[in-house]
Amino acid sequence: MRLEKKISEIISILFHPMLTPTYVLIFFLNIPFFSGYRFSSDVKIYLVAFVFVMTFFIPASLMWVLKRMKVIETMQMNNRMERVVPLAMMAVVYYISYYSLIQIEILDVFNLFLLGIIIVTLVTLLINLSTKISLHMVSMGGVSGAMLGLLLDYPLDLRWVLYALIILSGVVGYARLTISNHTLRQVYNGFMLGFVLMLALFVF
């Protein structure tokens, strides 16, 4: 059981919601259909570094400050009401990232995904005021919904990626049930929220 919990903790760290934008950007930069801009290696590194700093490093640093100020008890934010300020803060930082990237007008599909994250974060914040859902699963659902939207909108043969994401979502969901105080319903609701909102954005 201790090994199972340790593995679940590693999975939760590797697939932390704030790492999702970086993973998705790396994916898009390595798909020929979306990298028609022929980015140089230096540009790719700059883009990934910028997104990583803006969507992970800065929010994580601000959350550390909130913990030091005792606004939140832990970085995991197990208490539902602890999530209000961090989620609002993340939405602002993500919007700054989105606004910065649309100015240079490259990789529009990633910008759309980033816009989706902002919307999903704000909706999650509103839902969080009355009930708790899994943020990890909101993230996994969002990526899965975006991938399905891409398959419906573009001539891509990437069904295996969608299948892998669904399986991975199950793994992450199991990990969250193992090490957190989430219920099965909160895990399912989190996934469906991210999936439906992101799919709707990409399709419509």
C-alpha atoms as one frame of an Amber mdcrd trajectory, in Angstrom:
protein
   0.000   0.000   0.000   2.871   2.364   0.773   4.351   1.703  -2.686   0.945
   2.297  -4.294   0.620   5.609  -2.481   4.145   6.636  -3.472   3.469   5.851
  -7.134   0.193   7.788  -6.926   2.039  10.786  -5.507   4.543  10.692  -8.387
   1.722  10.465 -10.941  -0.050  13.409  -9.303   3.118  15.502  -9.489   3.926
  14.579 -13.101   0.389  15.394 -14.222  -0.173  18.456 -12.079  -2.701  20.797
 -13.768  -0.192  23.641 -13.921   2.158  21.504 -16.041  -0.540  20.744 -18.616
   0.006  23.861 -20.805   3.711  23.072 -21.130   3.034  19.448 -22.114   0.415
  20.483 -24.660   2.671  23.122 -26.211   5.500  20.590 -26.608   3.018  18.248
 -28.274   1.825  20.889 -30.743   5.381  21.952 -31.579   6.186  18.371 -32.571
   3.138  17.765 -34.779   4.024  18.715 -38.404   0.458  19.836 -39.147   0.667
  22.540 -36.483   4.342  23.438 -36.868   4.031  24.703 -40.423   5.659  27.889
 -39.205   8.899  25.878 -39.181   9.991  27.131 -35.806  13.698  27.076 -35.173
  14.958  25.153 -32.163  15.705  28.428 -30.392  12.154  29.682 -30.907  10.705
  26.392 -29.653  12.857  26.528 -26.532  11.845  30.146 -25.926   8.132  29.358
 -26.309   8.279  26.343 -24.005  10.318  28.268 -21.423   7.899  31.206 -21.541
   4.842  28.985 -21.092   6.508  26.970 -18.326   7.464  30.100 -16.386   4.077
  31.768 -16.855   1.791  28.799 -16.253   3.791  26.810 -13.720   6.700  28.630
 -12.088   4.923  31.922 -11.372   1.651  30.348 -10.113   3.611  27.850  -7.996
   5.697  30.677  -6.539   2.591  32.721  -5.746   1.002  29.694  -4.086   4.132
  29.303  -1.951   3.740  32.944  -0.916   0.073  32.305  -0.066   1.125  29.364
   2.070   3.693  31.495   3.871   0.987  34.087   4.473  -1.271  31.273   5.753
  -3.913  32.006   3.132  -3.698  28.295   2.284  -2.610  25.521   4.655  -0.957
  23.249   2.109   0.098  23.389  -1.545  -2.383  20.565  -2.213  -5.313  22.816
  -1.177  -7.434  19.968   0.172  -9.839  22.446   1.711 -12.367  23.622  -0.892
 -12.389  27.279   0.145  -8.586  27.423   0.073  -8.809  27.108  -3.699 -10.656
  30.361  -4.338  -7.706  32.756  -4.272  -5.249  30.425  -6.082  -7.751  29.688
  -8.873  -8.503  33.384  -9.372  -4.788  34.114  -9.377  -4.119  31.366 -11.922
  -6.850  32.685 -14.223  -5.173  36.118 -14.223  -1.703  34.713 -14.904  -3.059
  32.458 -17.665  -4.797  35.415 -19.261  -1.533  37.387 -19.269   0.125  34.402
 -20.955  -2.680  34.149 -23.511  -2.625  37.891 -24.247   1.158  37.841 -24.691
   1.087  34.897 -27.116  -1.723  36.204 -29.314   0.323  39.357 -29.915   2.907
  37.373 -31.859   0.191  35.452 -33.738   1.795  32.036 -33.849   0.403  28.606
 -33.102  -3.228  29.688 -32.951  -4.410  26.247 -31.873  -2.356  26.470 -28.681
  -3.690  29.951 -28.010  -7.196  28.500 -28.288  -6.253  25.814 -25.792  -4.884
  28.445 -23.419  -8.127  30.407 -23.737  -9.948  27.206 -22.893  -7.877  26.803
 -19.753  -8.861  30.298 -18.641 -12.554  29.545 -19.174 -12.327  26.157 -17.456
 -10.449  27.696 -14.519 -13.102  30.381 -14.030 -15.965  27.872 -14.246 -14.121
  25.593 -11.817 -13.734  28.551  -9.458 -17.493  29.181  -9.527 -18.322  25.505
  -8.973 -15.768  25.349  -6.174 -17.811  27.892  -4.215 -20.492  25.264  -3.662
 -18.808  21.893  -4.147 -15.388  20.335  -4.574 -14.112  18.645  -7.742 -10.745
  17.222  -8.726  -8.534  19.855 -10.368  -6.272  17.138 -11.761  -9.235  15.547
 -13.501 -10.516  18.887 -14.793  -7.115  19.229 -16.443  -7.117  15.703 -17.889
 -10.669  16.139 -19.153  -9.730  19.441 -20.765  -6.815  17.932 -22.672  -8.946
  14.967 -23.774 -11.760  17.267 -24.918  -9.331  19.447 -26.854  -7.838  16.391
 -28.555 -11.270  15.117 -29.612 -12.063  18.607 -30.918  -8.862  18.584 -32.975
  -9.716  15.187 -34.453 -13.160  16.472 -35.443 -11.862  19.729 -36.948  -8.577
  18.722 -38.589  -7.491  15.860 -40.893  -5.309  14.271 -38.242  -4.748  10.579
 -37.586  -4.063  10.944 -33.890  -6.761   8.716 -32.448  -4.099   6.820 -30.525
  -3.321  10.022 -28.620  -6.967  10.345 -27.561  -7.065   6.693 -26.482  -3.847
   7.171 -24.517  -5.257  10.298 -22.841  -8.407   8.461 -21.758  -6.347   5.631
 -20.270  -4.010   8.136 -18.619  -7.005  10.000 -17.212  -8.094   6.789 -15.544
  -4.623   6.345 -14.063  -4.551   9.913 -12.757  -8.075   9.566 -11.385  -7.086
   6.420  -9.511  -4.024   8.210  -8.146  -6.156  11.075  -6.863  -8.539   8.677
  -5.156  -5.580   6.926  -3.548  -3.819   9.926  -2.011  -6.458  12.654  -1.708
  -9.819  13.056  -0.020 -11.673  13.150  -3.343 -14.720  10.983  -3.927 -15.336
   9.040  -7.108 -18.058  11.532  -8.012 -15.669  14.476  -7.655 -13.183  12.732
  -9.941 -15.810  12.013 -12.610 -17.338  15.482 -12.373 -13.922  17.089 -12.727
 -13.126  15.109 -15.862 -16.501  15.768 -17.483 -16.344  19.498 -16.739 -12.968
  19.902 -18.430 -13.900  17.579 -21.300 -17.224  19.203 -22.199 -16.036  22.817
 -21.938 -12.863  22.294 -23.945 -14.584  20.166 -26.601 -17.291  22.822 -27.027
 -14.660  25.543 -27.444 -12.725  23.608 -30.095 -15.787  22.441 -32.040 -17.843
  25.642 -31.986
